[in-house]
Amino acid sequence: MTKEKCDVLVVGAGTAGTYLSWLIAKEGYSVITIEKDERENVGKRLDVIHFETDRIEKAGIPPFKVGEPDCIEIRDTSLVGTPDLTTEIKIRALQTIVRLTPFLNRMYKVLETDGVKLEFSCHFKKLLYQEGRIIGISAEKDGIERDYFARVVIDASGKIAALRTALPESYGVENFNLGPHDVMYVLLQYIKWTDPQSSHPANDTGYNWWLLWFGPSYHKDDAILGVGSPGSYEYARLAREDFLNRADLPSYEIIKEEQGMTPYRRPPYSLVGDGFLCIGDAGAITYPFSGHGVTATWMLCMIAADVIGRELKYDGYITRERLWDINARYFRDQGAKFASLYMQLSGVLNFKEKEWNYFLKKGLIYQTGEDEDIPEPNKEYEEEMSLEELLKFLGKLIWGILKGKLTVGHVSRLISVNGLAGKIKKHYENFPENVDDFDQWVETSKAMWKKKKVAIKHLSNVSIEIK
């Protein structure tokens, strides 16, 4: 057996663990990051992904350059197609299209330059405790058991949350496993249009009704046909089938297929425990409307690096109380916005196909701006309307009801759900500064989340529950 000590131990060298390791190491602290996969294979389960360009800049990630192995394209607009397939809406969407494994390997070199020790093909086995508090982990590499001792242990192991789910019930961090309705199942087909000159959806075009999209791929004549669904891969396949039966697509060749899943539920009420933090998919940190979690977690990591760096300056065990500011600062800002959006889903996703057509065509989902401005998703994850904008929004809802485009029941539900979303946002914005007030805050949270209703999407071949 070998033993090593460091200030911070990170389990998982994906986008979350890599970024936080780097931030902490740049402050001069010793960081060891272990990863179960081989160095060249990390991230290979999903090859091409996209990051929000403005979030890359906020995070201080070394710039991407189109043409380099890890950067396919940088885009500033996308298209959204209506369910009746008659209208495409151009939206402002600043996205950097990235090949994940080359990006991570580029970052590994940066990390090593700044002092991070990376251990690949190293498998987490168990948490190590002293007097009931985490002091490190036991892992295995090349058949040899290794003990790593650290002042802070970070779970960045992805959706399996290997460390968080191993915590005892009494540790103060929920140790739930993700069930079928807690994840978004994603199917990707890398395709090549047989006749590139034929009319086909442009990259990047999304179809919100099916949770389906055509994304950029390796070459200009290629695309990624992606679809997501809660519940199962079969539901995702049936949603894709329903779209393909409706859309008049030209012929294409499937080059390869991938599948994966991303958390689709609220995060644990606390992300920290004694000597412990969970981030990324291990903490269910994802943007509710899309399931993307990379850049959202980077925002959490910046908070975590600041708090951990501050506490490492002082002696003594780094307790839950000393890490608590990570909770407060995250949940009072981005966490509150995400909680609100997640609550809103039960109202928005319950609308029927014809109602989605109305919402998209009338600009009720994307900010429409003034005159000929290109609409854009809300980059700050919240909607603050002026009185004039609110009156216009309500007017469009009423007009939709009068014209038979919207149903009274669904609009009533949307208004009710938006009220709940506002309340839970305020509740998270009042996340307790003091650990002693946490239990009461959790009880109130549970009562509010119980009011979240199930949405049901009725496609021609399947009905999908979205909890």
C-alpha positions in Angstrom: 0.0 0.0 0.0 1.1 3.5 -0.8 0.1 6.7 1.0 0.0 10.3 -0.3 -1.0 13.6 1.2 -2.3 16.8 -0.4 -4.3 19.8 0.4 -7.2 18.9 -2.0 -8.1 15.6 -3.5 -10.4 15.5 -6.6 -12.1 12.3 -7.8 -12.9 12.6 -11.4 -10.9 14.4 -14.2 -13.8 15.4 -16.4 -14.8 19.0 -17.1 -15.8 19.7 -13.5 -12.9 18.1 -11.6 -10.3 19.4 -14.1 -11.5 23.0 -13.8 -11.7 23.1 -10.0 -8.3 21.3 -9.7 -6.8 24.0 -11.8 -8.3 26.9 -9.9 -7.1 25.6 -6.6 -3.6 24.6 -7.8 -3.1 28.1 -9.3 -3.4 29.5 -5.8 -0.3 27.4 -4.8 -2.0 24.5 -3.0 -1.2 20.9 -3.6 -3.9 19.0 -5.6 -4.1 15.4 -6.6 -6.8 14.4 -9.2 -7.6 10.8 -9.8 -9.5 9.4 -12.7 -10.7 5.9 -13.4 -10.2 6.1 -17.2 -7.0 6.1 -19.1 -5.8 9.6 -20.0 -6.5 9.4 -23.7 -10.0 8.0 -23.1 -11.5 10.5 -20.7 -14.7 12.0 -22.2 -14.8 9.6 -25.2 -18.4 8.5 -24.3 -19.7 11.7 -25.8 -17.4 13.2 -28.4 -18.8 16.5 -29.6 -20.4 18.9 -27.1 -21.0 22.7 -26.9 -20.1 25.3 -24.3 -21.7 28.7 -23.9 -19.0 31.1 -25.2 -19.6 33.8 -22.7 -19.3 31.3 -19.8 -15.9 30.1 -21.2 -14.7 33.7 -20.9 -16.1 34.2 -17.4 -14.4 31.0 -16.3 -11.0 32.1 -17.6 -10.6 28.9 -19.7 -7.7 29.3 -22.1 -9.3 30.5 -25.4 -10.4 28.0 -28.1 -9.2 28.3 -31.7 -11.2 27.0 -34.6 -9.2 24.3 -36.4 -7.4 23.1 -33.3 -8.1 19.5 -32.4 -10.5 20.5 -29.6 -12.5 23.2 -31.4 -14.8 22.5 -34.4 -16.7 25.8 -34.6 -17.7 29.0 -32.8 -21.3 30.0 -33.5 -23.3 33.1 -32.7 -26.8 32.1 -33.8 -29.0 29.0 -33.9 -32.4 28.0 -35.2 -35.5 26.7 -33.4 -38.1 24.8 -35.4 -41.8 24.8 -34.5 -43.6 21.5 -34.0 -45.6 21.9 -37.2 -42.3 22.2 -39.1 -43.4 25.3 -40.9 -41.3 28.0 -39.1 -37.7 28.4 -38.0 -36.8 31.1 -35.6 -33.3 32.4 -35.5 -32.0 33.0 -32.0 -28.8 34.5 -30.6 -26.8 31.6 -29.1 -23.1 32.1 -28.6 -21.7 28.6 -28.6 -18.3 27.0 -28.9 -18.5 23.5 -30.5 -15.9 21.3 -28.7 -14.4 17.8 -29.0 -14.4 16.8 -25.4 -11.4 14.4 -25.2 -9.0 16.7 -27.0 -10.2 19.6 -24.8 -9.6 17.6 -21.6 -6.1 16.6 -22.8 -5.3 20.2 -23.6 -6.4 21.1 -20.1 -4.4 18.3 -18.5 -1.2 19.9 -19.8 -2.3 23.2 -18.3 -3.0 21.6 -15.0 0.3 19.8 -14.8 2.1 23.0 -15.6 0.4 24.6 -12.6 1.3 21.7 -10.3 -1.7 19.4 -10.3 -0.8 15.7 -9.9 -2.9 13.6 -12.2 -3.5 9.9 -11.6 -5.3 8.0 -14.4 -6.6 4.4 -14.3 -7.1 5.0 -10.6 -10.3 3.6 -9.2 -12.0 5.0 -6.0 -12.8 2.2 -3.5 -13.9 3.9 -0.2 -13.9 7.0 1.9 -11.5 7.2 4.8 -12.8 8.6 8.1 -11.3 9.7 11.4 -13.7 10.2 14.3 -16.6 10.1 11.8 -15.2 12.8 9.5 -13.7 12.4 6.0 -9.9 12.6 5.9 -9.3 11.0 2.5 -10.0 8.0 0.2 -8.7 4.6 -0.6 -8.2 3.8 -4.3 -6.6 1.2 -6.5 -4.2 1.6 -9.4 -2.4 -1.2 -11.2 -3.6 -3.7 -8.6 -2.0 -1.7 -5.8 -4.1 -0.1 -3.0 -3.4 3.6 -2.4 -4.6 5.8 0.4 -4.9 9.6 -0.4 -5.2 11.9 2.6 -6.4 15.5 2.0 -7.9 18.4 3.9 -10.8 18.6 1.4 -12.1 15.7 -0.8 -14.1 16.6 -3.8 -16.6 14.3 -5.7 -16.4 15.1 -9.4 -17.0 11.5 -10.4 -20.0 12.3 -12.7 -23.5 11.0 -12.5 -22.5 7.9 -10.5 -21.5 10.2 -7.7 -19.2 7.5 -6.3 -18.3 9.4 -3.1 -21.6 11.2 -2.4 -23.7 8.0 -2.7 -21.2 6.3 -0.3 -21.8 8.9 2.4 -23.7 7.8 5.6 -27.2 9.1 6.0 -26.1 11.3 8.9 -23.3 13.2 7.0 -25.5 16.1 6.0 -25.3 15.6 2.2 -28.1 13.6 0.5 -26.7 10.3 -0.8 -29.5 9.5 -3.3 -28.8 7.5 -6.5 -30.2 8.8 -9.8 -33.3 6.9 -10.9 -34.9 6.7 -14.4 -36.8 9.9 -13.9 -33.8 11.7 -12.4 -31.8 11.7 -15.6 -32.2 12.8 -19.2 -31.4 9.9 -21.6 -29.6 11.2 -24.7 -29.2 9.4 -28.0 -26.8 10.8 -30.6 -26.4 9.8 -34.3 -23.5 11.2 -36.2 -24.8 11.5 -39.7 -23.7 12.5 -43.2 -26.1 13.8 -45.7 -26.1 11.7 -48.8 -26.8 14.8 -51.0 -25.4 17.8 -49.1 -27.1 20.2 -51.6 -30.6 18.9 -50.7 -32.8 20.8 -48.3 -32.2 19.7 -44.7 -32.1 21.2 -41.2 -29.2 23.5 -40.8 -26.6 23.1 -38.0 -27.6 24.2 -35.3 -31.4 23.6 -35.3 -33.4 22.6 -32.3 -36.9 21.2 -32.1 -38.0 21.8 -28.5 -41.2 19.8 -28.7 -39.3 16.6 -29.2 -36.2 17.7 -27.2 -34.4 17.0 -30.5 -31.7 18.9 -32.3 -29.3 18.8 -35.3 -25.9 19.9 -34.1 -22.5 20.6 -35.8 -20.3 17.6 -36.3 -16.8 17.0 -37.7 -17.3 18.3 -41.2 -19.7 20.8 -42.8 -21.7 18.1 -44.6 -22.1 16.1 -41.3 -24.5 16.6 -38.5 -25.3 15.2 -35.1 -28.9 14.2 -34.7 -29.5 14.2 -31.0 -32.6 13.6 -28.8 -33.2 13.5 -25.1 -36.0 12.2 -22.8 -36.5 11.3 -19.2 -37.6 7.8 -18.3 -35.5 5.6 -20.7 -33.5 5.4 -23.9 -36.6 3.8 -25.4 -38.6 7.0 -24.8 -35.8 9.0 -26.5 -35.8 6.6 -29.4 -39.6 6.9 -29.8 -39.5 10.7 -29.7 -36.9 10.6 -32.5 -39.1 8.2 -34.4 -42.1 10.5 -34.1 -40.0 13.4 -35.4 -38.6 11.4 -38.3 -42.1 10.2 -39.3 -43.2 13.8 -39.5 -40.1 15.5 -41.0 -39.4 15.2 -44.7 -35.7 14.7 -44.4 -33.4 13.8 -47.3 -31.4 10.6 -47.1 -28.4 10.3 -44.8 -25.9 7.8 -43.6 -25.4 7.1 -39.9 -21.6 7.2 -39.2 -21.7 6.2 -35.6 -24.0 6.3 -32.6 -23.5 7.3 -28.9 -25.7 7.4 -25.9 -25.4 8.9 -22.4 -27.3 10.6 -19.7 -27.3 13.7 -17.7 -28.8 14.5 -14.3 -32.3 15.9 -14.5 -33.4 16.8 -10.9 -32.7 19.2 -8.1 -29.3 19.1 -6.5 -28.7 17.9 -2.9 -29.9 20.5 -0.5 -26.3 20.8 0.7 -23.2 20.3 -1.5 -20.8 20.3 1.4 -20.0 18.1 4.5 -17.1 17.8 6.8 -14.0 17.9 4.5 -16.3 17.2 1.5 -17.8 18.9 -1.6 -19.7 17.5 -4.6 -19.7 19.3 -8.0 -20.8 18.7 -11.5 -23.1 15.7 -12.3 -22.2 14.3 -8.9 -24.1 17.2 -7.5 -26.8 17.2 -10.2 -25.7 20.7 -11.3 -27.4 21.1 -14.7 -29.3 23.8 -16.6 -32.9 22.6 -16.3 -34.1 23.4 -19.8 -31.3 21.7 -21.6 -29.5 19.3 -19.3 -26.1 20.9 -20.0 -24.0 21.1 -16.9 -20.4 22.0 -17.9 -20.4 25.7 -17.7 -23.0 25.8 -15.0 -20.6 23.8 -12.8 -17.8 26.1 -13.7 -19.7 28.9 -12.0 -20.0 26.8 -8.8 -16.3 25.9 -9.1 -15.3 29.5 -9.0 -17.2 30.0 -5.7 -15.7 26.7 -4.3 -12.1 27.6 -5.2 -12.5 30.9 -3.5 -13.9 29.4 -0.3 -11.5 26.4 -0.2 -8.5 28.6 -0.9 -9.5 30.9 1.9 -9.9 28.1 4.4 -6.7 26.3 3.4 -4.8 29.3 4.7 -5.7 28.3 8.3 -4.9 25.3 10.3 -7.4 22.8 11.7 -9.9 20.4 10.2 -12.0 22.0 7.4 -15.4 21.3 8.7 -18.8 21.6 7.1 -19.2 25.0 8.7 -16.0 26.3 7.2 -17.2 25.2 3.7 -20.8 26.4 4.2 -20.3 29.6 2.3 -20.1 27.5 -0.9 -23.7 26.5 -0.3 -24.9 30.0 0.6 -23.2 31.8 -2.3 -24.2 29.2 -4.9 -27.8 28.5 -3.9 -28.6 32.2 -3.4 -27.6 33.0 -7.0 -27.4 30.4 -9.8 -28.9 27.7 -7.6 -32.0 29.8 -7.0 -32.5 30.5 -10.7 -32.1 26.9 -11.5 -34.6 25.9 -8.8 -37.1 28.3 -10.3 -36.6 27.1 -13.9 -36.9 23.4 -12.8 -40.2 24.2 -11.1 -41.4 26.0 -14.2 -40.9 22.9 -16.4 -44.0 21.3 -15.0 -46.0 24.1 -16.5 -44.2 24.7 -19.8 -43.7 21.0 -20.8 -47.3 20.2 -20.2 -48.5 22.2 -23.2 -49.7 20.4 -26.3 -48.1 20.5 -29.7 -50.3 23.3 -31.1 -49.7 25.3 -28.0 -45.9 25.1 -28.5 -46.5 26.3 -32.0 -48.2 29.4 -30.7 -45.6 30.0 -27.9 -42.7 29.9 -30.4 -44.4 31.9 -33.2 -45.6 34.6 -30.8 -42.2 35.0 -29.1 -43.4 33.8 -25.7 -40.4 31.6 -25.0 -37.4 33.5 -26.4 -36.8 37.2 -25.7 -37.8 39.0 -28.9 -36.0 42.3 -28.3 -37.0 45.4 -30.3 -38.0 45.6 -34.0 -35.6 43.3 -35.9 -33.4 42.2 -33.0 -32.6 38.5 -33.0 -34.2 36.9 -30.0 -32.0 35.1 -27.5 -32.3 32.7 -24.6 -31.9 34.3 -21.2 -28.2 33.9 -20.5 -28.7 34.7 -16.8 -31.3 32.0 -16.3 -34.0 34.3 -15.1 -36.9 36.3 -16.6 -37.4 39.8 -15.2 -40.2 41.6 -17.1 -41.1 45.2 -17.0 -44.8 46.0 -16.4 -45.2 46.7 -20.1 -43.6 43.4 -21.1 -45.7 41.5 -18.6 -48.9 43.0 -19.9 -47.9 42.1 -23.5 -47.1 38.6 -22.3 -50.5 38.2 -20.6 -52.2 39.8 -23.6 -50.8 37.1 -25.9 -51.9 34.4 -23.5 -55.5 35.8 -23.5 -55.5 36.1 -27.2 -54.3 32.6 -27.6 -57.2 31.3 -25.5 -59.7 33.4 -27.4 -58.4 32.0 -30.7 -58.4 28.4 -29.5 -54.6 28.2 -29.7 -54.2 27.7 -26.0 -56.4 25.9 -23.4 -57.6 27.6 -20.3 -56.5 24.7 -18.1 -52.9 24.7 -19.4 -52.6 28.5 -19.1 -54.0 28.4 -15.6 -51.5 25.8 -14.7 -48.6 27.8 -16.2 -49.6 30.9 -14.1 -49.9 28.7 -11.0 -46.5 27.1 -11.6 -44.9 30.4 -12.3 -46.1 31.5 -8.9 -44.5 28.5 -7.3 -41.3 29.1 -9.2 -41.2 32.6 -7.9 -41.7 31.4 -4.3 -39.0 28.7 -4.5 -36.6 31.2 -6.1 -37.0 33.5 -3.1 -36.7 30.6 -0.7 -33.3 29.6 -2.3 -32.2 33.2 -2.3 -32.7 33.0 1.4 -30.5 30.0 1.8 -29.3 30.0 5.5 -25.9 31.6 6.3 -25.8 29.5 9.4 -25.7 25.7 9.5 -28.0 25.8 12.5 -30.9 27.1 10.4 -30.4 24.5 7.6 -32.8 21.8 8.8 -35.8 24.2 9.0 -34.9 25.5 5.5 -34.9 21.9 4.2 -38.3 21.2 5.6 -39.8 24.2 3.9 -38.0 23.2 0.7 -39.5 19.7 0.8 -43.0 21.1 1.2 -42.5 23.4 -1.8 -41.0 20.7 -4.1 -44.0 18.4 -3.2 -46.2 20.9 -5.1 -44.3 20.3 -8.4 -46.6 18.5 -10.8 -45.9 15.9 -13.3 -45.9 17.1 -17.0 -47.0 14.7 -19.7 -46.0 15.0 -23.3 -48.2 13.2 -25.7 -46.5 12.2 -29.0 -48.1 10.1 -31.7 -46.4 6.9 -30.5 -45.8 7.5 -26.8 -46.8 9.6 -23.8 -43.8 10.6 -21.7 -44.0 11.6 -18.0 -41.7 14.4 -17.0 -41.5 14.5 -13.2 
